[in-house]
Amino acid sequence: MANSRLTLDFNANSIADIQQKRQLESQVYLKGKVESRAPFLGTGAYQLQDNTGNIWVVTKQTVPQTGEEIFIKGLVRYKGITFKELPAKDLGEVYIEEIEQLKTTPPSG
């Protein structure tokens, strides 16, 4: 089983590609470093960064620590944000709904 996870590691999507294509509801694999954390009651979020950009990931698991390297499987989602003052402008953002944390590496100290 460890071999199959290692193989998946090479099939990680780039964050920039996910944000540009916006293929909502598609399943993706991401690898990156946890840059920020936002734990909430019953759920949480963290910002994942790779060499192409960063994206927020919503999770129902334990929010990983800042600096951890993580490999995840998730679904591409989008949350639209509009203001009545700017009705034609959507300030929303693509994010990832985490399905599974496949591999984590503690922050190097």
C-alpha positions in Angstrom: 0.0 0.0 0.0 2.9 2.4 0.7 4.0 1.9 -2.9 0.6 3.0 -4.3 0.8 6.2 -2.1 4.3 6.9 -3.4 3.1 6.6 -7.0 0.2 9.0 -6.3 2.7 11.5 -5.0 4.0 12.0 -8.6 0.5 12.7 -9.9 -0.1 15.8 -7.7 -1.9 18.7 -9.4 -0.4 22.2 -9.3 -2.4 24.8 -7.3 -2.1 27.3 -10.2 -3.6 24.8 -12.6 -6.5 24.1 -10.3 -7.3 27.8 -9.8 -7.1 28.5 -13.6 -9.1 25.5 -14.8 -11.7 25.7 -12.0 -13.0 22.2 -12.8 -15.5 22.2 -9.9 -16.4 18.9 -8.2 -13.3 17.2 -9.8 -11.1 15.1 -7.6 -7.5 16.3 -7.3 -4.3 15.4 -5.5 -2.2 18.2 -4.0 1.2 18.3 -2.4 2.5 21.3 -0.5 3.4 23.0 2.7 0.9 24.3 5.2 1.3 28.0 5.4 -1.6 29.1 7.6 -4.2 27.5 9.8 -7.8 28.4 10.7 -9.2 25.8 13.2 -13.0 26.0 13.7 -15.3 24.0 15.9 -16.0 20.6 14.2 -14.0 21.6 11.1 -11.1 23.7 10.0 -9.1 25.1 7.2 -5.5 25.5 6.2 -3.7 27.2 3.4 -1.5 24.9 1.3 1.3 26.3 -0.8 3.3 24.7 -3.6 5.8 26.3 -6.0 2.9 27.6 -8.2 0.7 29.3 -5.6 -1.5 28.7 -2.6 -5.1 27.5 -1.9 -7.4 27.1 1.1 -8.3 23.5 2.1 -11.3 22.8 4.3 -11.1 19.7 6.4 -13.1 17.8 9.0 -9.8 16.1 10.2 -7.3 17.6 12.5 -5.9 20.8 11.0 -2.2 20.1 10.2 0.5 22.2 11.8 2.1 25.2 10.0 5.2 24.0 8.2 4.0 20.4 7.6 4.5 19.0 4.2 1.2 17.3 3.2 -0.2 15.2 0.4 -4.0 15.2 0.1 -6.9 14.0 -2.0 -9.8 16.5 -2.3 -12.6 18.0 -4.3 -12.4 21.4 -6.1 -15.1 23.7 -4.8 -16.0 27.4 -5.4 -17.5 29.9 -3.0 -18.8 33.0 -4.7 -18.7 36.4 -2.9 -20.6 39.4 -4.3 -21.4 42.8 -2.8 -24.4 44.9 -3.7 -22.0 47.8 -4.4 -20.3 45.6 -7.1 -23.1 43.4 -8.4 -21.2 42.4 -11.6 -18.0 41.4 -9.8 -17.6 38.0 -8.1 -14.8 38.1 -5.6 -15.2 34.4 -4.8 -12.4 31.9 -4.6 -11.6 28.3 -5.5 -10.9 26.0 -2.6 -10.4 22.4 -1.8 -12.7 20.2 0.3 -10.3 17.6 1.8 -11.3 14.0 1.3 -8.2 12.3 2.8 -4.8 13.2 4.1 -2.6 10.7 2.4 0.8 11.6 3.8 2.2 14.2 6.2 5.7 15.1 7.0 6.4 17.1 10.2 7.9 20.6 9.8 11.7 20.5 9.6 13.1 22.2 12.6 
